């Protein structure tokens, strides 16, 4: 949804051929990266749905001598602890998962106690943590 809405907002055509779906594990990221490597018009950047998927994609790219970020930039999601130790360190989108879980549990407990007041919409703002997997300085042309 985020991919589609961002493209629409920026006036860029949506091409679902650029979206790969799978489980949120290393294998899914690895397989998606192999599919990307076989694309005629390869993207310059990848946004993985989780840091673990990004880890698998990085492995596939590096095994195929694709330099990160020079040949392809990559960003994960979750900002788990290990990503800053990868080579290169992974850029990631931080979500307040602990706060999200706490709010969900509090809502559930209120419902279990008989509170049937209307649900409220809570928005958690993501934060992009930029590391070397998506940032580099291009040499002058």
Biotite code that builds the C-alpha atoms (Angstrom):
import biotite.structure as struc

atoms = struc.array([
    struc.Atom([0.000, 0.000, 0.000], chain_id="A", res_id=1, res_name="UNK", atom_name="CA", element="C"),
    struc.Atom([2.814, 2.391, 0.865], chain_id="A", res_id=2, res_name="UNK", atom_name="CA", element="C"),
    struc.Atom([4.534, 1.731, -2.462], chain_id="A", res_id=3, res_name="UNK", atom_name="CA", element="C"),
    struc.Atom([1.335, 2.413, -4.387], chain_id="A", res_id=4, res_name="UNK", atom_name="CA", element="C"),
    struc.Atom([0.291, 5.522, -2.462], chain_id="A", res_id=5, res_name="UNK", atom_name="CA", element="C"),
    struc.Atom([3.785, 7.060, -2.666], chain_id="A", res_id=6, res_name="UNK", atom_name="CA", element="C"),
    struc.Atom([3.879, 6.527, -6.416], chain_id="A", res_id=7, res_name="UNK", atom_name="CA", element="C"),
    struc.Atom([0.427, 8.023, -6.892], chain_id="A", res_id=8, res_name="UNK", atom_name="CA", element="C"),
    struc.Atom([1.335, 10.987, -4.672], chain_id="A", res_id=9, res_name="UNK", atom_name="CA", element="C"),
    struc.Atom([4.497, 11.633, -6.712], chain_id="A", res_id=10, res_name="UNK", atom_name="CA", element="C"),
    struc.Atom([2.764, 11.107, -10.059], chain_id="A", res_id=11, res_name="UNK", atom_name="CA", element="C"),
    struc.Atom([4.848, 8.035, -10.856], chain_id="A", res_id=12, res_name="UNK", atom_name="CA", element="C"),
    struc.Atom([3.155, 5.056, -12.522], chain_id="A", res_id=13, res_name="UNK", atom_name="CA", element="C"),
    struc.Atom([2.615, 2.042, -10.266], chain_id="A", res_id=14, res_name="UNK", atom_name="CA", element="C"),
    struc.Atom([4.191, -1.142, -11.623], chain_id="A", res_id=15, res_name="UNK", atom_name="CA", element="C"),
    struc.Atom([3.348, -4.179, -9.512], chain_id="A", res_id=16, res_name="UNK", atom_name="CA", element="C"),
    struc.Atom([6.047, -6.146, -11.370], chain_id="A", res_id=17, res_name="UNK", atom_name="CA", element="C"),
    struc.Atom([8.413, -4.348, -9.009], chain_id="A", res_id=18, res_name="UNK", atom_name="CA", element="C"),
    struc.Atom([6.745, -5.867, -5.938], chain_id="A", res_id=19, res_name="UNK", atom_name="CA", element="C"),
    struc.Atom([7.727, -9.294, -4.656], chain_id="A", res_id=20, res_name="UNK", atom_name="CA", element="C"),
    struc.Atom([5.763, -11.064, -1.954], chain_id="A", res_id=21, res_name="UNK", atom_name="CA", element="C"),
    struc.Atom([6.831, -13.765, 0.459], chain_id="A", res_id=22, res_name="UNK", atom_name="CA", element="C"),
    struc.Atom([7.306, -14.692, 4.074], chain_id="A", res_id=23, res_name="UNK", atom_name="CA", element="C"),
    struc.Atom([9.187, -12.235, 6.241], chain_id="A", res_id=24, res_name="UNK", atom_name="CA", element="C"),
    struc.Atom([12.355, -14.311, 6.328], chain_id="A", res_id=25, res_name="UNK", atom_name="CA", element="C"),
    struc.Atom([15.840, -14.380, 4.780], chain_id="A", res_id=26, res_name="UNK", atom_name="CA", element="C"),
    struc.Atom([14.815, -16.861, 2.085], chain_id="A", res_id=27, res_name="UNK", atom_name="CA", element="C"),
    struc.Atom([12.057, -14.588, 0.792], chain_id="A", res_id=28, res_name="UNK", atom_name="CA", element="C"),
    struc.Atom([14.475, -11.666, 0.599], chain_id="A", res_id=29, res_name="UNK", atom_name="CA", element="C"),
    struc.Atom([17.089, -13.824, -1.089], chain_id="A", res_id=30, res_name="UNK", atom_name="CA", element="C"),
    struc.Atom([14.620, -15.137, -3.686], chain_id="A", res_id=31, res_name="UNK", atom_name="CA", element="C"),
    struc.Atom([13.240, -11.647, -4.370], chain_id="A", res_id=32, res_name="UNK", atom_name="CA", element="C"),
    struc.Atom([16.776, -10.340, -4.923], chain_id="A", res_id=33, res_name="UNK", atom_name="CA", element="C"),
    struc.Atom([17.474, -13.147, -7.417], chain_id="A", res_id=34, res_name="UNK", atom_name="CA", element="C"),
    struc.Atom([14.332, -12.130, -9.305], chain_id="A", res_id=35, res_name="UNK", atom_name="CA", element="C"),
    struc.Atom([15.495, -8.506, -9.265], chain_id="A", res_id=36, res_name="UNK", atom_name="CA", element="C"),
    struc.Atom([18.857, -9.577, -10.673], chain_id="A", res_id=37, res_name="UNK", atom_name="CA", element="C"),
    struc.Atom([17.043, -11.146, -13.642], chain_id="A", res_id=38, res_name="UNK", atom_name="CA", element="C"),
    struc.Atom([15.046, -7.999, -14.434], chain_id="A", res_id=39, res_name="UNK", atom_name="CA", element="C"),
    struc.Atom([15.821, -6.216, -17.694], chain_id="A", res_id=40, res_name="UNK", atom_name="CA", element="C"),
    struc.Atom([15.432, -2.784, -16.083], chain_id="A", res_id=41, res_name="UNK", atom_name="CA", element="C"),
    struc.Atom([16.852, -3.407, -12.640], chain_id="A", res_id=42, res_name="UNK", atom_name="CA", element="C"),
    struc.Atom([15.833, -0.928, -9.906], chain_id="A", res_id=43, res_name="UNK", atom_name="CA", element="C"),
    struc.Atom([18.431, 1.279, -8.262], chain_id="A", res_id=44, res_name="UNK", atom_name="CA", element="C"),
    struc.Atom([16.947, 0.758, -4.804], chain_id="A", res_id=45, res_name="UNK", atom_name="CA", element="C"),
    struc.Atom([15.073, -1.893, -2.834], chain_id="A", res_id=46, res_name="UNK", atom_name="CA", element="C"),
    struc.Atom([12.860, -1.448, 0.196], chain_id="A", res_id=47, res_name="UNK", atom_name="CA", element="C"),
    struc.Atom([12.410, -4.749, 2.021], chain_id="A", res_id=48, res_name="UNK", atom_name="CA", element="C"),
    struc.Atom([9.370, -5.348, 4.224], chain_id="A", res_id=49, res_name="UNK", atom_name="CA", element="C"),
    struc.Atom([11.630, -6.392, 7.114], chain_id="A", res_id=50, res_name="UNK", atom_name="CA", element="C"),
    struc.Atom([15.289, -6.212, 8.073], chain_id="A", res_id=51, res_name="UNK", atom_name="CA", element="C"),
    struc.Atom([15.460, -9.997, 7.971], chain_id="A", res_id=52, res_name="UNK", atom_name="CA", element="C"),
    struc.Atom([14.250, -9.987, 4.357], chain_id="A", res_id=53, res_name="UNK", atom_name="CA", element="C"),
    struc.Atom([16.823, -7.282, 3.575], chain_id="A", res_id=54, res_name="UNK", atom_name="CA", element="C"),
    struc.Atom([19.521, -9.554, 5.036], chain_id="A", res_id=55, res_name="UNK", atom_name="CA", element="C"),
    struc.Atom([18.595, -12.262, 2.525], chain_id="A", res_id=56, res_name="UNK", atom_name="CA", element="C"),
    struc.Atom([18.553, -9.745, -0.330], chain_id="A", res_id=57, res_name="UNK", atom_name="CA", element="C"),
    struc.Atom([21.981, -8.431, 0.645], chain_id="A", res_id=58, res_name="UNK", atom_name="CA", element="C"),
    struc.Atom([23.356, -11.979, 0.586], chain_id="A", res_id=59, res_name="UNK", atom_name="CA", element="C"),
    struc.Atom([21.989, -12.606, -2.925], chain_id="A", res_id=60, res_name="UNK", atom_name="CA", element="C"),
    struc.Atom([23.283, -9.284, -4.238], chain_id="A", res_id=61, res_name="UNK", atom_name="CA", element="C"),
    struc.Atom([26.739, -9.763, -2.743], chain_id="A", res_id=62, res_name="UNK", atom_name="CA", element="C"),
    struc.Atom([26.990, -13.339, -4.042], chain_id="A", res_id=63, res_name="UNK", atom_name="CA", element="C"),
    struc.Atom([26.319, -11.909, -7.500], chain_id="A", res_id=64, res_name="UNK", atom_name="CA", element="C"),
    struc.Atom([28.923, -9.134, -7.139], chain_id="A", res_id=65, res_name="UNK", atom_name="CA", element="C"),
    struc.Atom([26.351, -6.363, -6.846], chain_id="A", res_id=66, res_name="UNK", atom_name="CA", element="C"),
    struc.Atom([27.796, -3.561, -4.726], chain_id="A", res_id=67, res_name="UNK", atom_name="CA", element="C"),
    struc.Atom([25.635, -2.003, -2.038], chain_id="A", res_id=68, res_name="UNK", atom_name="CA", element="C"),
    struc.Atom([24.875, 0.917, -2.265], chain_id="A", res_id=69, res_name="UNK", atom_name="CA", element="C"),
    struc.Atom([26.864, 1.733, -5.412], chain_id="A", res_id=70, res_name="UNK", atom_name="CA", element="C"),
    struc.Atom([24.922, -0.643, -7.692], chain_id="A", res_id=71, res_name="UNK", atom_name="CA", element="C"),
    struc.Atom([21.744, -0.963, -5.665], chain_id="A", res_id=72, res_name="UNK", atom_name="CA", element="C"),
    struc.Atom([20.656, 0.709, -2.438], chain_id="A", res_id=73, res_name="UNK", atom_name="CA", element="C"),
    struc.Atom([18.687, -1.245, 0.129], chain_id="A", res_id=74, res_name="UNK", atom_name="CA", element="C"),
    struc.Atom([16.513, -0.287, 3.093], chain_id="A", res_id=75, res_name="UNK", atom_name="CA", element="C"),
    struc.Atom([14.873, -2.643, 5.570], chain_id="A", res_id=76, res_name="UNK", atom_name="CA", element="C"),
    struc.Atom([12.119, -2.172, 8.074], chain_id="A", res_id=77, res_name="UNK", atom_name="CA", element="C"),
    struc.Atom([12.093, -2.678, 11.865], chain_id="A", res_id=78, res_name="UNK", atom_name="CA", element="C"),
    struc.Atom([15.586, -1.365, 12.702], chain_id="A", res_id=79, res_name="UNK", atom_name="CA", element="C"),
    struc.Atom([16.476, -4.477, 14.681], chain_id="A", res_id=80, res_name="UNK", atom_name="CA", element="C"),
    struc.Atom([19.728, -4.413, 16.638], chain_id="A", res_id=81, res_name="UNK", atom_name="CA", element="C"),
    struc.Atom([21.895, -6.445, 14.278], chain_id="A", res_id=82, res_name="UNK", atom_name="CA", element="C"),
    struc.Atom([21.469, -4.240, 11.178], chain_id="A", res_id=83, res_name="UNK", atom_name="CA", element="C"),
    struc.Atom([24.106, -1.731, 12.202], chain_id="A", res_id=84, res_name="UNK", atom_name="CA", element="C"),
    struc.Atom([26.651, -4.581, 12.250], chain_id="A", res_id=85, res_name="UNK", atom_name="CA", element="C"),
    struc.Atom([25.997, -5.777, 8.692], chain_id="A", res_id=86, res_name="UNK", atom_name="CA", element="C"),
    struc.Atom([28.397, -4.928, 5.905], chain_id="A", res_id=87, res_name="UNK", atom_name="CA", element="C"),
    struc.Atom([27.361, -2.402, 4.830], chain_id="A", res_id=88, res_name="UNK", atom_name="CA", element="C"),
    struc.Atom([25.265, -1.296, 7.803], chain_id="A", res_id=89, res_name="UNK", atom_name="CA", element="C"),
    struc.Atom([21.608, -1.441, 6.783], chain_id="A", res_id=90, res_name="UNK", atom_name="CA", element="C"),
    struc.Atom([19.392, 1.627, 6.541], chain_id="A", res_id=91, res_name="UNK", atom_name="CA", element="C"),
    struc.Atom([16.086, 0.804, 8.146], chain_id="A", res_id=92, res_name="UNK", atom_name="CA", element="C"),
    struc.Atom([12.692, 2.229, 8.978], chain_id="A", res_id=93, res_name="UNK", atom_name="CA", element="C"),
    struc.Atom([12.123, 2.253, 12.729], chain_id="A", res_id=94, res_name="UNK", atom_name="CA", element="C"),
    struc.Atom([8.636, 1.600, 14.019], chain_id="A", res_id=95, res_name="UNK", atom_name="CA", element="C"),
    struc.Atom([7.798, 1.808, 17.695], chain_id="A", res_id=96, res_name="UNK", atom_name="CA", element="C"),
    struc.Atom([6.878, -1.875, 17.886], chain_id="A", res_id=97, res_name="UNK", atom_name="CA", element="C"),
    struc.Atom([6.940, -1.997, 21.668], chain_id="A", res_id=98, res_name="UNK", atom_name="CA", element="C"),
    struc.Atom([4.552, 0.954, 21.900], chain_id="A", res_id=99, res_name="UNK", atom_name="CA", element="C"),
    struc.Atom([2.351, -0.539, 19.190], chain_id="A", res_id=100, res_name="UNK", atom_name="CA", element="C"),
    struc.Atom([2.177, -3.826, 21.075], chain_id="A", res_id=101, res_name="UNK", atom_name="CA", element="C"),
    struc.Atom([1.442, -2.070, 24.371], chain_id="A", res_id=102, res_name="UNK", atom_name="CA", element="C"),
    struc.Atom([-1.424, -0.079, 22.821], chain_id="A", res_id=103, res_name="UNK", atom_name="CA", element="C"),
    struc.Atom([-2.841, -3.218, 21.210], chain_id="A", res_id=104, res_name="UNK", atom_name="CA", element="C"),
    struc.Atom([-2.689, -5.139, 24.479], chain_id="A", res_id=105, res_name="UNK", atom_name="CA", element="C"),
    struc.Atom([-4.297, -2.288, 26.421], chain_id="A", res_id=106, res_name="UNK", atom_name="CA", element="C"),
    struc.Atom([-7.123, -2.141, 23.863], chain_id="A", res_id=107, res_name="UNK", atom_name="CA", element="C"),
    struc.Atom([-7.614, -5.910, 24.084], chain_id="A", res_id=108, res_name="UNK", atom_name="CA", element="C"),
    struc.Atom([-7.703, -5.868, 27.895], chain_id="A", res_id=109, res_name="UNK", atom_name="CA", element="C"),
    struc.Atom([-10.254, -3.038, 27.892], chain_id="A", res_id=110, res_name="UNK", atom_name="CA", element="C"),
    struc.Atom([-12.444, -5.058, 25.511], chain_id="A", res_id=111, res_name="UNK", atom_name="CA", element="C"),
    struc.Atom([-12.111, -8.178, 27.654], chain_id="A", res_id=112, res_name="UNK", atom_name="CA", element="C"),
    struc.Atom([-13.220, -6.137, 30.671], chain_id="A", res_id=113, res_name="UNK", atom_name="CA", element="C"),
    struc.Atom([-16.389, -5.129, 28.807], chain_id="A", res_id=114, res_name="UNK", atom_name="CA", element="C"),
    struc.Atom([-15.376, -1.683, 27.551], chain_id="A", res_id=115, res_name="UNK", atom_name="CA", element="C"),
    struc.Atom([-17.184, -1.323, 24.230], chain_id="A", res_id=116, res_name="UNK", atom_name="CA", element="C"),
    struc.Atom([-16.308, 2.323, 23.601], chain_id="A", res_id=117, res_name="UNK", atom_name="CA", element="C"),
    struc.Atom([-15.411, 3.147, 19.997], chain_id="A", res_id=118, res_name="UNK", atom_name="CA", element="C"),
    struc.Atom([-11.931, 2.309, 18.840], chain_id="A", res_id=119, res_name="UNK", atom_name="CA", element="C"),
    struc.Atom([-9.530, 5.166, 18.510], chain_id="A", res_id=120, res_name="UNK", atom_name="CA", element="C"),
    struc.Atom([-7.059, 5.683, 15.715], chain_id="A", res_id=121, res_name="UNK", atom_name="CA", element="C"),
    struc.Atom([-3.460, 5.841, 16.890], chain_id="A", res_id=122, res_name="UNK", atom_name="CA", element="C"),
    struc.Atom([-0.764, 6.787, 14.412], chain_id="A", res_id=123, res_name="UNK", atom_name="CA", element="C"),
    struc.Atom([2.835, 5.796, 15.049], chain_id="A", res_id=124, res_name="UNK", atom_name="CA", element="C"),
    struc.Atom([5.313, 7.815, 13.025], chain_id="A", res_id=125, res_name="UNK", atom_name="CA", element="C"),
    struc.Atom([8.054, 5.775, 11.356], chain_id="A", res_id=126, res_name="UNK", atom_name="CA", element="C"),
    struc.Atom([11.617, 7.081, 11.353], chain_id="A", res_id=127, res_name="UNK", atom_name="CA", element="C"),
    struc.Atom([14.122, 6.429, 8.586], chain_id="A", res_id=128, res_name="UNK", atom_name="CA", element="C"),
    struc.Atom([17.533, 5.526, 9.998], chain_id="A", res_id=129, res_name="UNK", atom_name="CA", element="C"),
    struc.Atom([20.042, 6.156, 7.212], chain_id="A", res_id=130, res_name="UNK", atom_name="CA", element="C"),
    struc.Atom([23.150, 3.989, 7.184], chain_id="A", res_id=131, res_name="UNK", atom_name="CA", element="C"),
    struc.Atom([25.636, 3.028, 4.474], chain_id="A", res_id=132, res_name="UNK", atom_name="CA", element="C"),
    struc.Atom([23.385, 0.562, 2.589], chain_id="A", res_id=133, res_name="UNK", atom_name="CA", element="C"),
    struc.Atom([21.483, 3.459, 1.043], chain_id="A", res_id=134, res_name="UNK", atom_name="CA", element="C"),
    struc.Atom([23.848, 6.394, 1.189], chain_id="A", res_id=135, res_name="UNK", atom_name="CA", element="C"),
    struc.Atom([27.021, 7.100, -0.665], chain_id="A", res_id=136, res_name="UNK", atom_name="CA", element="C"),
    struc.Atom([28.694, 9.890, -2.526], chain_id="A", res_id=137, res_name="UNK", atom_name="CA", element="C"),
    struc.Atom([28.727, 9.508, -6.272], chain_id="A", res_id=138, res_name="UNK", atom_name="CA", element="C"),
    struc.Atom([31.934, 10.579, -7.981], chain_id="A", res_id=139, res_name="UNK", atom_name="CA", element="C"),
    struc.Atom([31.541, 13.660, -10.188], chain_id="A", res_id=140, res_name="UNK", atom_name="CA", element="C"),
    struc.Atom([30.756, 12.862, -13.835], chain_id="A", res_id=141, res_name="UNK", atom_name="CA", element="C"),
])
